Amino acid sequence: TGIFATTIHSQDFKDVDGDRAIGRKTIPIVFGTNARWTVIFPLVLWSLCLSLLWNLDNLTSVAFTILGTYVGVLYMHGKTVEQYQVAFYWYNLWLSIAHSLPAYYRLRVRDTI
């Protein structure tokens, strides 16, 4: 729930024109270019926190955090609908991995017993 609450607005970047046309007030519309920071910070923070929570090994933790940072950078540099669409695809990959971390943790714990 926390991840969704703090990052779900990443889907709104690719549809700013449509949202503006129907009068929606999304984070990218209200905050403009500053809204990009509302994606990179939570992604990096969640990457670090989930790495600690699920006791990831160093390589997995670094890879997961790099992916979160990469997604955030895509949003930071995005300017077109196509660029934000690509960023959103990467966000969904990051989100899918985040959801799989409990299974990864259980597999690691089982292998150490």
DSSP file (Angstrom, degrees, kcal/mol; ACC not computed):
  #  RESIDUE AA STRUCTURE BP1 BP2  ACC     N-H-->O    O-->H-N    N-H-->O    O-->H-N    TCO  KAPPA ALPHA  PHI   PSI    X-CA   Y-CA   Z-CA
    1    1 A T     >        0   0    0      0, 0.0     4,-2.8     0, 0.0     5,-0.2   0.000 360.0 360.0 360.0 -40.8    0.0    0.0    0.0
    2    2 A G  H  >  +     0   0    0      2,-0.2     4,-1.7     1,-0.2     5,-0.1   0.901 360.0  50.2 -62.9 -41.7    2.8    2.4    0.8
    3    3 A I  H  > S+     0   0    0      1,-0.2     4,-1.5     2,-0.2     5,-0.3   0.950 113.8  45.2 -62.4 -47.9    4.5    1.9   -2.5
    4    4 A F  H  > S+     0   0    0      1,-0.2     4,-2.1     2,-0.2     3,-0.3   0.920 111.2  53.2 -61.5 -43.0    1.3    2.5   -4.4
    5    5 A A  H  < S+     0   0    0     -4,-2.8    -1,-0.2     1,-0.2    -2,-0.2   0.819 117.9  36.0 -63.2 -30.4    0.5    5.6   -2.2
    6    6 A T  H  < S+     0   0    0     -4,-1.7    -1,-0.2    -3,-0.2    -2,-0.2   0.568 130.6  24.4-102.4  -9.2    3.8    7.2   -2.9
    7    7 A T  H >< S+     0   0    0     -4,-1.5     3,-2.3    -3,-0.3     4,-0.2   0.524  86.9  95.6-131.1  -8.7    4.5    6.2   -6.5
    8    8 A I  G >< S+     0   0    0     -4,-2.1     3,-1.9    -5,-0.3     4,-0.2   0.766  74.0  72.9 -63.0 -24.3    1.3    5.5   -8.4
    9    9 A H  G >  S+     0   0    0      1,-0.3     3,-1.7    -5,-0.2     4,-0.5   0.602  72.7  87.5 -66.0  -7.7    1.2    9.0   -9.7
   10   10 A S  G X  S+     0   0    0     -3,-2.3     3,-0.7     1,-0.3     4,-0.4   0.785  80.2  62.3 -61.0 -24.3    4.0    8.0  -12.0
   11   11 A Q  G <  S+     0   0    0     -3,-1.9     3,-0.4     1,-0.2    -1,-0.3   0.703  92.2  66.1 -72.0 -18.2    1.3    6.8  -14.4
   12   12 A D  G X  S+     0   0    0     -3,-1.7     3,-1.1     1,-0.2    -1,-0.2   0.678  82.4  74.1 -79.2 -17.5    0.0   10.3  -14.7
   13   13 A F  G X  S+     0   0    0     -3,-0.7     3,-0.9    -4,-0.5    -1,-0.2   0.857  92.6  53.9 -64.7 -35.2    3.0   11.7  -16.5
   14   14 A K  G 3  S+     0   0    0     -3,-0.4    -1,-0.2    -4,-0.4    -2,-0.1   0.558 113.6  42.1 -78.7  -5.9    2.2   10.1  -19.8
   15   15 A D  G <>  +     0   0    0     -3,-1.1     4,-2.6    -4,-0.2    -1,-0.2  -0.043  68.8 125.0-131.0  33.5   -1.3   11.5  -19.9
   16   16 A V  H <> S+     0   0    0     -3,-0.9     4,-2.8     1,-0.2     5,-0.2   0.907  77.0  51.4 -60.8 -42.9   -0.9   15.1  -18.8
   17   17 A D  H  > S+     0   0    0      1,-0.2     4,-2.1     2,-0.2    -1,-0.2   0.931 113.1  44.1 -62.7 -45.5   -2.5   16.5  -21.9
   18   18 A G  H  > S+     0   0    0      2,-0.2     4,-1.4     1,-0.2    -1,-0.2   0.907 115.0  48.6 -65.3 -42.1   -5.6   14.3  -21.6
   19   19 A D  H  <>S+     0   0    0     -4,-2.6     5,-2.5     1,-0.2     4,-0.4   0.911 112.1  48.9 -64.4 -42.0   -5.9   14.9  -17.9
   20   20 A R  H ><5S+     0   0    0     -4,-2.8     3,-1.0    -5,-0.2    -1,-0.2   0.894 106.7  57.2 -63.8 -38.8   -5.6   18.7  -18.4
   21   21 A A  H 3<5S+     0   0    0     -4,-2.1    -1,-0.2     1,-0.3    -2,-0.2   0.821 111.9  40.9 -63.4 -31.7   -8.2   18.6  -21.1
   22   22 A I  T 3<5S-     0   0    0     -4,-1.4    -1,-0.3    -3,-0.3    -2,-0.2   0.376 119.1-108.0 -99.8   5.3  -10.8   17.0  -18.8
   23   23 A G  T < 5 +     0   0    0     -3,-1.0    -3,-0.2    -4,-0.4     2,-0.1   0.636  61.6 156.5  84.7  14.3   -9.8   19.2  -15.8
   24   24 A R      < -     0   0    0     -5,-2.5     2,-0.7    -6,-0.2    -1,-0.2  -0.458  36.4-143.6 -72.3 147.3   -8.1   16.6  -13.7
   25   25 A K        +     0   0    0     -2,-0.1     2,-0.2     4,-0.1    -1,-0.1  -0.813  31.8 168.0-112.3  87.4   -5.6   17.9  -11.1
   26   26 A T     >  -     0   0    0     -2,-0.7     4,-3.0   -10,-0.1     3,-0.4  -0.529  49.6-103.3 -95.8 166.1   -2.8   15.3  -11.1
   27   27 A I  H  > S+     0   0    0      1,-0.2     4,-2.8     2,-0.2     5,-0.4   0.908 121.4  51.9 -57.5 -45.1    0.6   15.7   -9.4
   28   28 A P  H  > S+     0   0    0      0, 0.0     4,-0.8     0, 0.0    -1,-0.2   0.847 114.7  43.9 -62.7 -30.4    2.4   16.3  -12.8
   29   29 A I  H  4 S+     0   0    0     -3,-0.4    -2,-0.2     2,-0.2     4,-0.1   0.926 117.7  42.9 -76.3 -46.5   -0.1   19.0  -13.6
   30   30 A V  H  < S+     0   0    0     -4,-3.0    -3,-0.2     1,-0.2    -1,-0.1   0.904 127.0  29.7 -68.5 -42.4   -0.2   20.7  -10.2
   31   31 A F  H >< S-     0   0    0     -4,-2.8     3,-1.5    -5,-0.3    -1,-0.2   0.515  88.9-164.0-100.1  -6.3    3.6   20.6   -9.6
   32   32 A G  G ><  -     0   0    0     -4,-0.8     3,-1.6    -5,-0.4     4,-0.3  -0.294  69.8  -8.0  60.8-138.2    4.8   20.8  -13.2
   33   33 A T  G >  S+     0   0    0      1,-0.3     3,-1.4     2,-0.2     4,-0.3   0.751 129.6  68.3 -66.9 -22.8    8.5   19.8  -13.7
   34   34 A N  G X  S+     0   0    0     -3,-1.5     3,-1.3     1,-0.3     4,-0.4   0.724  83.0  75.6 -67.0 -18.9    9.0   19.7   -9.9
   35   35 A A  G X  S+     0   0    0     -3,-1.6     3,-1.2     1,-0.3    -1,-0.3   0.739  77.6  74.4 -64.4 -21.7    6.7   16.6   -9.9
   36   36 A R  G X> S+     0   0    0     -3,-1.4     4,-1.6     1,-0.3     3,-1.5   0.851  88.5  59.4 -59.9 -33.7    9.6   14.6  -11.3
   37   37 A W  H <> S+     0   0    0     -3,-1.3     4,-1.6    -4,-0.3    -1,-0.3   0.760  92.3  68.0 -66.7 -23.6   11.2   14.6   -7.9
   38   38 A T  H <4 S+     0   0    0     -3,-1.2    -1,-0.3    -4,-0.4    -2,-0.2   0.502 105.9  42.0 -76.3  -1.7    8.1   12.9   -6.5
   39   39 A V  H <> S+     0   0    0     -3,-1.5     4,-2.0    -4,-0.2     5,-0.2   0.786 112.6  47.0-104.6 -50.0    9.1    9.8   -8.4
   40   40 A I  H  X S+     0   0    0     -4,-1.6     4,-2.3    32,-0.3     5,-0.3   0.918 110.8  51.0 -65.2 -43.9   12.8    9.5   -8.0
   41   41 A F  H  X S+     0   0    0     -4,-1.6     4,-2.6     1,-0.2     5,-0.2   0.950 112.9  43.4 -62.3 -50.3   13.0   10.0   -4.2
   42   42 A P  H  > S+     0   0    0      0, 0.0     4,-3.3     0, 0.0     5,-0.3   0.901 113.4  52.8 -62.6 -37.7   10.3    7.4   -3.3
   43   43 A L  H  X S+     0   0    0     -4,-2.0     4,-2.2     2,-0.2    -2,-0.2   0.935 113.7  41.7 -63.4 -45.0   11.7    4.9   -5.8
   44   44 A V  H  X S+     0   0    0     -4,-2.3     4,-2.4    24,-0.2     5,-0.2   0.926 116.8  48.8 -67.3 -43.7   15.2    5.1   -4.3
   45   45 A L  H  X S+     0   0    0     -4,-2.6     4,-2.8    -5,-0.3     5,-0.2   0.933 113.2  46.4 -62.3 -46.6   13.9    5.2   -0.8
   46   46 A W  H  X S+     0   0    0     -4,-3.3     4,-3.0    -5,-0.2     5,-0.3   0.897 110.3  54.6 -63.0 -39.1   11.7    2.2   -1.3
   47   47 A S  H  X S+     0   0    0     -4,-2.2     4,-1.7    -5,-0.3    -2,-0.2   0.934 112.9  42.0 -59.5 -45.8   14.5    0.3   -3.0
   48   48 A L  H  X S+     0   0    0     -4,-2.4     4,-1.8     2,-0.2    -2,-0.2   0.931 116.6  47.4 -67.1 -45.9   16.8    0.9    0.0
   49   49 A C  H  X S+     0   0    0     -4,-2.8     4,-3.0     1,-0.2    -2,-0.2   0.906 113.1  47.4 -64.7 -42.6   14.1    0.1    2.6
   50   50 A L  H  X S+     0   0    0     -4,-3.0     4,-2.5     2,-0.2    -1,-0.2   0.852 107.6  57.3 -68.9 -32.7   12.9   -3.0    0.9
   51   51 A S  H  <>S+     0   0    0     -4,-1.7     5,-2.4    -5,-0.3    -1,-0.2   0.908 113.6  39.8 -61.7 -40.8   16.5   -4.2    0.5
   52   52 A L  H ><5S+     0   0    0     -4,-1.8     3,-1.2     3,-0.2    -2,-0.2   0.918 114.4  52.5 -72.5 -44.7   16.9   -3.9    4.2
   53   53 A L  H 3<5S+     0   0    0     -4,-3.0    -2,-0.2     1,-0.3    -3,-0.2   0.905 116.7  37.9 -58.5 -44.2   13.4   -5.3    5.1
   54   54 A W  T 3<5S-     0   0    0     -4,-2.5    -1,-0.3    -5,-0.2    -2,-0.2   0.258 107.0-125.2 -96.7  12.6   13.9   -8.4    3.0
   55   55 A N  T < 5 -     0   0    0     -3,-1.2    -3,-0.2     1,-0.1    -4,-0.1   0.887  38.6-168.6  49.7  49.9   17.6   -8.8    3.9
   56   56 A L      < -     0   0    0     -5,-2.4    -1,-0.1    -6,-0.2    49,-0.0  -0.353  24.4-107.4 -69.1 148.3   18.7   -8.9    0.3
   57   57 A D     >  -     0   0    0      1,-0.1     4,-2.7    -2,-0.0     5,-0.2  -0.315  38.6-101.6 -67.3 163.2   22.3   -9.9   -0.5
   58   58 A N  H  > S+     0   0    0      1,-0.2     4,-2.8     2,-0.2     5,-0.2   0.891 119.3  49.9 -58.4 -45.1   24.5   -7.0   -1.6
   59   59 A L  H  > S+     0   0    0      1,-0.2     4,-2.5     2,-0.2    -1,-0.2   0.933 114.4  44.0 -62.3 -46.3   24.4   -7.8   -5.3
   60   60 A T  H  > S+     0   0    0      2,-0.2     4,-2.7     1,-0.2     5,-0.2   0.902 113.9  51.1 -64.9 -41.7   20.6   -8.0   -5.4
   61   61 A S  H  X S+     0   0    0     -4,-2.7     4,-2.4     2,-0.2    -2,-0.2   0.927 112.4  45.5 -61.6 -46.6   20.2   -4.9   -3.2
   62   62 A V  H  X S+     0   0    0     -4,-2.8     4,-2.7    -5,-0.2     5,-0.2   0.924 114.1  49.0 -64.4 -43.9   22.5   -2.8   -5.4
   63   63 A A  H  X S+     0   0    0     -4,-2.5     4,-2.3    -5,-0.2    -2,-0.2   0.919 112.9  47.2 -62.3 -43.6   20.9   -4.1   -8.6
   64   64 A F  H  X S+     0   0    0     -4,-2.7     4,-2.2     2,-0.2    -1,-0.2   0.900 114.1  47.1 -65.3 -41.4   17.4   -3.3   -7.3
   65   65 A T  H  X S+     0   0    0     -4,-2.4     4,-2.5     2,-0.2    -2,-0.2   0.880 110.6  51.9 -69.2 -38.4   18.4    0.1   -6.1
   66   66 A I  H  X S+     0   0    0     -4,-2.7     4,-2.9     2,-0.2    -2,-0.2   0.914 109.4  50.8 -62.6 -41.8   20.1    0.9   -9.4
   67   67 A L  H  X S+     0   0    0     -4,-2.3     4,-2.5     2,-0.2    -2,-0.2   0.937 110.8  48.2 -61.4 -46.0   16.9   -0.1  -11.2
   68   68 A G  H  X S+     0   0    0     -4,-2.2     4,-2.2     1,-0.2   -24,-0.2   0.901 113.6  47.5 -59.8 -41.6   14.9    2.2   -9.0
   69   69 A T  H  X S+     0   0    0     -4,-2.5     4,-2.6     2,-0.2    -2,-0.2   0.909 110.2  52.6 -65.7 -42.5   17.3    5.0   -9.6
   70   70 A Y  H  X S+     0   0    0     -4,-2.9     4,-2.3     2,-0.2    -2,-0.2   0.921 109.4  48.8 -59.2 -45.7   17.3    4.4  -13.3
   71   71 A V  H  X S+     0   0    0     -4,-2.5     4,-1.9     1,-0.2    -1,-0.2   0.931 111.5  50.1 -60.9 -45.3   13.5    4.6  -13.4
   72   72 A G  H  X S+     0   0    0     -4,-2.2     4,-2.4     1,-0.2   -32,-0.3   0.893 109.2  51.2 -59.9 -40.7   13.6    7.8  -11.4
   73   73 A V  H  X S+     0   0    0     -4,-2.6     4,-2.2     2,-0.2    -1,-0.2   0.883 105.1  56.6 -65.4 -38.3   16.2    9.3  -13.8
   74   74 A L  H  X S+     0   0    0     -4,-2.3     4,-0.9     1,-0.2    -1,-0.2   0.920 110.7  44.4 -58.4 -42.0   14.0    8.4  -16.8
   75   75 A Y  H  < S+     0   0    0     -4,-1.9     3,-0.4     1,-0.2    -2,-0.2   0.890 110.2  55.1 -68.2 -38.7   11.2   10.4  -15.2
   76   76 A M  H  < S+     0   0    0     -4,-2.4    -2,-0.2     1,-0.2    -1,-0.2   0.869 117.2  35.7 -61.6 -36.2   13.6   13.3  -14.3
   77   77 A H  H  < S+     0   0    0     -4,-2.2    -1,-0.2    -5,-0.1    -2,-0.2   0.490  90.6 119.8 -97.4  -4.3   14.7   13.5  -18.0
   78   78 A G     <  +     0   0    0     -4,-0.9     3,-0.1    -3,-0.4   -42,-0.1  -0.332  20.0 154.2 -65.7 140.8   11.3   12.8  -19.6
   79   79 A K        +     0   0    0      1,-0.2     2,-0.3    -2,-0.0    -1,-0.1   0.478  56.1  55.9-136.5 -21.0    9.8   15.4  -21.8
   80   80 A T  S  > S-     0   0    0      1,-0.1     4,-2.3     0, 0.0     5,-0.2  -0.757  82.0-113.7-118.2 162.9    7.5   13.5  -24.2
   81   81 A V  H  > S+     0   0    0     -2,-0.3     4,-2.3     1,-0.2     5,-0.2   0.905 118.6  53.1 -57.3 -42.6    4.6   11.1  -23.9
   82   82 A E  H  > S+     0   0    0      1,-0.2     4,-2.2     2,-0.2    -1,-0.2   0.897 108.1  49.3 -63.5 -41.0    6.8    8.4  -25.4
   83   83 A Q  H  > S+     0   0    0      1,-0.2     4,-2.3     2,-0.2    -1,-0.2   0.902 112.8  47.0 -65.8 -40.4    9.6    9.0  -22.9
   84   84 A Y  H  X S+     0   0    0     -4,-2.3     4,-2.3     2,-0.2   -70,-0.2   0.840 108.8  55.6 -70.5 -31.4    7.1    8.8  -20.0
   85   85 A Q  H  X S+     0   0    0     -4,-2.3     4,-1.9    -5,-0.2    -2,-0.2   0.928 109.5  46.4 -63.9 -44.5    5.5    5.7  -21.5
   86   86 A V  H  X S+     0   0    0     -4,-2.2     4,-2.1     1,-0.2    -2,-0.2   0.923 111.8  51.5 -62.5 -44.3    9.0    4.0  -21.5
   87   87 A A  H  X S+     0   0    0     -4,-2.3     4,-2.5     1,-0.2    -1,-0.2   0.893 108.3  52.2 -59.2 -40.0    9.6    5.2  -18.0
   88   88 A F  H  X S+     0   0    0     -4,-2.3     4,-2.2     2,-0.2    -1,-0.2   0.863 106.1  53.3 -68.0 -35.3    6.3    3.8  -16.9
   89   89 A Y  H  X S+     0   0    0     -4,-1.9     4,-1.6     2,-0.2    -1,-0.2   0.931 111.5  46.1 -61.2 -44.7    7.1    0.4  -18.4
   90   90 A W  H  X S+     0   0    0     -4,-2.1     4,-2.6     1,-0.2    -2,-0.2   0.879 109.0  55.8 -65.4 -38.1   10.4    0.4  -16.4
   91   91 A Y  H  X S+     0   0    0     -4,-2.5     4,-2.9     1,-0.2    -1,-0.2   0.917 106.4  50.9 -58.6 -43.5    8.4    1.5  -13.3
   92   92 A N  H  X S+     0   0    0     -4,-2.2     4,-2.3     2,-0.2    -1,-0.2   0.846 108.6  51.2 -65.9 -33.9    6.2   -1.6  -13.7
   93   93 A L  H  X S+     0   0    0     -4,-1.6     4,-2.3     2,-0.2    -2,-0.2   0.947 111.9  46.9 -64.7 -47.9    9.2   -3.8  -13.9
   94   94 A W  H  X S+     0   0    0     -4,-2.6     4,-2.6     1,-0.2    -2,-0.2   0.926 112.9  49.9 -57.7 -45.5   10.6   -2.3  -10.7
   95   95 A L  H  X S+     0   0    0     -4,-2.9     4,-2.0     1,-0.2    -1,-0.2   0.885 109.0  51.6 -62.7 -40.4    7.2   -2.7   -9.1
   96   96 A S  H  X S+     0   0    0     -4,-2.3     4,-1.1     2,-0.2    -1,-0.2   0.910 111.2  47.3 -63.2 -42.5    6.9   -6.3  -10.1
   97   97 A I  H >X S+     0   0    0     -4,-2.3     4,-0.8     1,-0.2     3,-0.6   0.920 108.7  54.8 -64.8 -42.8   10.4   -7.0   -8.7
   98   98 A A  H >< S+     0   0    0     -4,-2.6     3,-0.7     1,-0.3    -1,-0.2   0.893 108.3  49.7 -56.9 -39.9    9.4   -5.2   -5.5
   99   99 A H  H 3< S+     0   0    0     -4,-2.0     4,-0.3     1,-0.2    -1,-0.3   0.741 108.7  53.0 -72.0 -21.8    6.4   -7.5   -5.1
  100  100 A S  H <X S+     0   0    0     -4,-1.1     4,-1.9    -3,-0.6     3,-0.5   0.558  82.5  91.3 -89.3  -7.7    8.5  -10.6   -5.7
  101  101 A L  H <X S+     0   0    0     -4,-0.8     4,-2.7    -3,-0.7     5,-0.2   0.850  79.7  57.7 -60.6 -37.2   11.0   -9.8   -2.9
  102  102 A P  H  > S+     0   0    0      0, 0.0     4,-2.4     0, 0.0    -1,-0.2   0.908 108.7  47.2 -60.0 -38.1    9.2  -11.7   -0.2
  103  103 A A  H  > S+     0   0    0     -3,-0.5     4,-2.3    -4,-0.3    -2,-0.2   0.896 111.1  51.2 -67.8 -39.5    9.4  -14.8   -2.3
  104  104 A Y  H  X S+     0   0    0     -4,-1.9     4,-2.3     2,-0.2    -1,-0.2   0.914 110.5  49.9 -61.3 -43.0   13.1  -14.2   -2.9
  105  105 A Y  H  X S+     0   0    0     -4,-2.7     4,-2.7     2,-0.2     5,-0.2   0.939 110.6  48.7 -60.3 -49.0   13.6  -13.7    0.9
  106  106 A R  H  X S+     0   0    0     -4,-2.4     4,-2.6     1,-0.2    -1,-0.2   0.884 110.6  51.5 -61.0 -39.1   11.8  -17.0    1.6
  107  107 A L  H  X S+     0   0    0     -4,-2.3     4,-2.0     2,-0.2    -1,-0.2   0.916 111.6  46.9 -64.4 -43.1   13.9  -18.8   -1.0
  108  108 A R  H  X S+     0   0    0     -4,-2.3     4,-1.0     2,-0.2    -2,-0.2   0.914 113.4  48.0 -65.5 -42.9   17.1  -17.5    0.6
  109  109 A V  H >X S+     0   0    0     -4,-2.7     4,-0.7     1,-0.2     3,-0.7   0.922 111.5  50.4 -64.5 -43.9   16.0  -18.4    4.1
  110  110 A R  H >< S+     0   0    0     -4,-2.6     3,-0.8     1,-0.2    -1,-0.2   0.887 108.0  53.4 -61.0 -39.4   15.0  -21.9    3.0
  111  111 A D  H 3< S+     0   0    0     -4,-2.0    -1,-0.2     1,-0.2    -2,-0.2   0.713 106.0  53.5 -70.8 -20.0   18.3  -22.4    1.3
  112  112 A T  H <<        0   0    0     -4,-1.0    -1,-0.2    -3,-0.7    -2,-0.2   0.583 360.0 360.0 -89.7 -10.1   20.2  -21.5    4.5
  113  113 A I    <<        0   0    0     -3,-0.8    -1,-0.2    -4,-0.7    -2,-0.2   0.458 360.0 360.0 -86.6 360.0   18.4  -24.0    6.7
